[in-house]
Amino acid sequence: MITKLTSLLKAAAISLSDQQKKQLVGYVEMLHKWNKAYNLTSVRDPEQMLIRHILDSIVVEPHLSGSRLIDVGTGPGLPGVPLAIVRPDAHFTLLDSLGKRIRFLKQVQHELKLTNIEPVQSRVEDFVAEPPFDGVISRAFASLNDMLSWCHHLPAENGQFYALKGVVPADEIAALPAGFSVDKVVKLQVPQLEGERHLIVLKMSNQAAFGVYSG
């Protein structure tokens, strides 16, 4: 698994320490083990988890700003856990409404000794951000509109929203609620992953600045 991960990281031009690689593989092993009882992800093969969960999460890291981030609807910790491993100087709140996912994440926190994650069981609309976050991340929301509607109270004044998407959701961008705009769209390159991946970065503003950047 370490060899496979190292090969994927090299293809993505990502450099990590041996300790970070061990933590990422340890997380995949825990996800695979707990998945049998908890049904945390539809991906069953650990090597596919490396591609579809680990690499798909950490390619976002260079585009994140700030040191306090919240992963909303984190599920089994995606993308929050892999991002916390590759960015140890940032703190990630992992928010989910299902108790079994939070129990899993607390075990991950304990076994991998991740001091920069905080698993929290709560509905997003009930969660109080004190203090507000530098960034709000999600790869699970059905639409950008839903994400902004439910998470608008989470970021600080200059905070941003980071939505992990497949193809660019042009219809969702066109239907953004008033007061929000696209800061940039980043095309993500994930080795050995079929299909497109994009990061949509949004901000609270009336000035729409829409640009497409090739990552």
Secondary structure per residue as TSV (DSSP state, phi and psi in degrees):
chain	resnum	aa	ss	phi	psi
A	1	M	-	360.0	-40.1
A	2	I	H	-63.1	-41.3
A	3	T	H	-62.9	-44.6
A	4	K	H	-63.1	-45.1
A	5	L	H	-62.7	-43.8
A	6	T	H	-59.5	-40.8
A	7	S	H	-64.4	-42.6
A	8	L	H	-65.3	-42.3
A	9	L	H	-63.3	-40.5
A	10	K	H	-63.2	-42.1
A	11	A	H	-64.5	-29.5
A	12	A	T	-92.3	0.2
A	13	A	T	58.3	42.2
A	14	I	-	-112.8	128.6
A	15	S	-	-108.1	122.8
A	16	L	-	-130.8	158.2
A	17	S	-	-76.3	163.6
A	18	D	H	-60.5	-36.8
A	19	Q	H	-63.4	-42.4
A	20	Q	H	-64.7	-39.7
A	21	K	H	-62.7	-43.0
A	22	K	H	-62.0	-40.5
A	23	Q	H	-66.1	-41.0
A	24	L	H	-64.2	-43.8
A	25	V	H	-67.4	-39.2
A	26	G	H	-60.0	-39.6
A	27	Y	H	-64.3	-44.2
A	28	V	H	-61.6	-42.1
A	29	E	H	-62.6	-40.2
A	30	M	H	-66.9	-41.8
A	31	L	H	-61.3	-43.2
A	32	H	H	-63.9	-43.2
A	33	K	H	-66.6	-48.9
A	34	W	H	-72.7	-23.4
A	35	N	H	-62.3	-30.4
A	36	K	H	-62.9	-34.7
A	37	A	H	-100.9	-32.4
A	38	Y	H	-102.4	-12.7
A	39	N	-	52.1	57.6
A	40	L	-	-81.0	-26.9
A	41	T	-	-149.9	151.0
A	42	S	S	-78.9	-12.4
A	43	V	-	-81.9	119.4
A	44	R	-	-100.5	-27.4
A	45	D	-	-88.1	122.3
A	46	P	H	-56.3	-36.8
A	47	E	H	-67.4	-35.2
A	48	Q	H	-69.0	-31.8
A	49	M	H	-61.5	-37.8
A	50	L	I	-58.3	-39.5
A	51	I	I	-80.3	-54.4
A	52	R	I	-82.2	-18.2
A	53	H	I	-113.6	-49.5
A	54	I	I	-75.2	-60.4
A	55	L	I	-64.0	-38.8
A	56	D	H	-62.4	-25.0
A	57	S	H	-86.8	-48.3
A	58	I	H	-78.4	-16.1
A	59	V	T	-64.2	-16.0
A	60	V	T	-78.6	-24.2
A	61	E	G	-51.4	-44.4
A	62	P	G	-63.3	-16.3
A	63	H	G	-98.5	1.1
A	64	L	-	-90.3	140.3
A	65	S	-	-114.8	148.1
A	66	G	S	92.6	174.7
A	67	S	S	-120.0	-7.0
A	68	R	E	-120.2	110.7
A	69	L	E	-127.9	152.7
A	70	I	E	-125.8	130.6
A	71	D	E	-100.4	108.1
A	72	V	E	-92.5	131.1
A	73	G	T	66.7	44.7
A	74	T	-	-64.5	-21.9
A	75	G	T	63.3	-125.3
A	76	P	T	-84.2	15.0
A	77	G	T	107.6	31.5
A	78	L	T	-119.1	125.6
A	79	P	T	-92.0	7.1
A	80	G	H	-59.7	-44.1
A	81	V	H	-66.2	-51.3
A	82	P	H	-58.7	-38.4
A	83	L	H	-66.3	-38.5
A	84	A	H	-64.7	-34.5
A	85	I	H	-69.2	-41.8
A	86	V	H	-85.6	-13.0
A	87	R	-	-127.2	74.1
A	88	P	T	-67.6	-16.6
A	89	D	T	-85.9	-2.0
A	90	A	S	-108.2	157.0
A	91	H	E	-112.0	132.8
A	92	F	E	-119.3	120.7
A	93	T	E	-87.9	127.2
A	94	L	E	-107.9	107.9
A	95	L	E	-106.8	127.4
A	96	D	E	-153.2	152.2
A	97	S	S	-90.7	-11.3
A	98	L	-	-95.7	126.0
A	99	G	H	-60.7	-38.0
A	100	K	H	-65.5	-33.3
A	101	R	H	-70.0	-40.7
A	102	I	H	-68.0	-36.2
A	103	R	H	-62.0	-43.2
A	104	F	H	-61.2	-45.1
A	105	L	H	-66.4	-34.7
A	106	K	H	-66.7	-34.3
A	107	Q	H	-69.2	-39.7
A	108	V	H	-59.7	-46.4
A	109	Q	H	-56.7	-43.2
A	110	H	H	-71.3	-50.7
A	111	E	H	-71.2	-36.0
A	112	L	T	-93.5	-0.3
A	113	K	T	54.9	49.1
A	114	L	-	-91.6	104.0
A	115	T	T	-86.7	-5.4
A	116	N	T	-109.2	21.5
A	117	I	E	-123.5	151.0
A	118	E	E	-136.6	99.5
A	119	P	E	-71.4	132.0
A	120	V	E	-134.1	127.8
A	121	Q	E	-91.7	114.2
A	122	S	-	-170.1	151.4
A	123	R	-	-73.8	141.7
A	124	V	G	-61.2	-36.2
A	125	E	G	-71.2	-17.7
A	126	D	G	-95.2	-9.2
A	127	F	-	-83.0	130.7
A	128	V	-	-98.8	122.4
A	129	A	-	-89.8	99.2
A	130	E	S	-128.6	106.0
A	131	P	S	-78.0	170.8
A	132	P	-	-62.1	163.5
A	133	F	E	-97.2	154.7
A	134	D	E	-73.3	-29.9
A	135	G	E	-152.0	145.4
A	136	V	E	-117.0	119.4
A	137	I	E	-113.4	142.5
A	138	S	E	-157.2	141.0
A	139	R	S	-121.0	12.9
A	140	A	-	-115.7	-16.5
A	141	F	-	-70.0	145.8
A	142	A	S	-67.3	-36.6
A	143	S	-	-146.6	158.5
A	144	L	H	-62.4	-37.8
A	145	N	H	-60.5	-44.8
A	146	D	H	-62.3	-43.8
A	147	M	H	-59.0	-47.6
A	148	L	H	-69.3	-37.7
A	149	S	H	-64.2	-41.2
A	150	W	H	-88.4	-19.7
A	151	C	H	-115.8	7.9
A	152	H	T	-61.2	-22.7
A	153	H	T	-88.7	-0.6
A	154	L	S	-89.2	-38.0
A	155	P	E	-84.4	156.3
A	156	A	E	-69.7	176.7
A	157	E	E	-54.9	-41.7
A	158	N	E	-102.2	15.0
A	159	G	E	-71.0	161.0
A	160	Q	E	-125.4	160.5
A	161	F	E	-106.6	135.6
A	162	Y	E	-121.2	110.2
A	163	A	E	-108.8	120.4
A	164	L	E	-87.5	121.4
A	165	K	E	-131.0	168.2
A	166	G	S	-84.2	-102.7
A	167	V	S	-72.8	158.1
A	168	V	-	-63.3	121.0
A	169	P	-	-83.1	76.3
A	170	A	H	-57.3	-38.5
A	171	D	H	-67.1	-37.6
A	172	E	H	-69.2	-38.5
A	173	I	H	-63.9	-39.9
A	174	A	H	-66.8	-24.6
A	175	A	T	-103.5	19.8
A	176	L	-	-59.7	141.4
A	177	P	-	-67.1	158.3
A	178	A	T	-58.2	142.1
A	179	G	T	92.3	-3.0
A	180	F	E	-122.4	146.5
A	181	S	E	-145.3	162.0
A	182	V	E	-83.9	124.7
A	183	D	E	-81.8	-46.7
A	184	K	E	-164.5	160.9
A	185	V	E	-120.1	122.6
A	186	V	E	-111.0	124.6
A	187	K	E	-80.9	121.8
A	188	L	-	-97.2	141.7
A	189	Q	-	-108.9	115.0
A	190	V	-	-117.5	110.6
A	191	P	T	-54.9	135.2
A	192	Q	T	65.6	14.5
A	193	L	-	-103.9	126.6
A	194	E	-	-78.0	147.0
A	195	G	S	88.8	165.9
A	196	E	-	-83.4	154.5
A	197	R	-	-137.1	132.9
A	198	H	E	-136.2	149.3
A	199	L	E	-109.4	121.3
A	200	I	E	-100.6	116.7
A	201	V	E	-102.8	122.2
A	202	L	E	-119.7	155.2
A	203	K	E	-138.6	160.1
A	204	M	E	-85.3	107.2
A	205	S	-	-167.9	157.6
A	206	N	S	-98.7	-3.0
A	207	Q	S	-97.4	106.0
A	208	A	-	-78.5	119.5
A	209	A	-	-124.4	97.8
A	210	F	-	-106.2	116.8
A	211	G	-	-137.7	151.5
A	212	V	E	-111.6	123.9
A	213	Y	E	-115.9	138.5
A	214	S	E	-92.3	116.4
A	215	G	-	-85.0	360.0
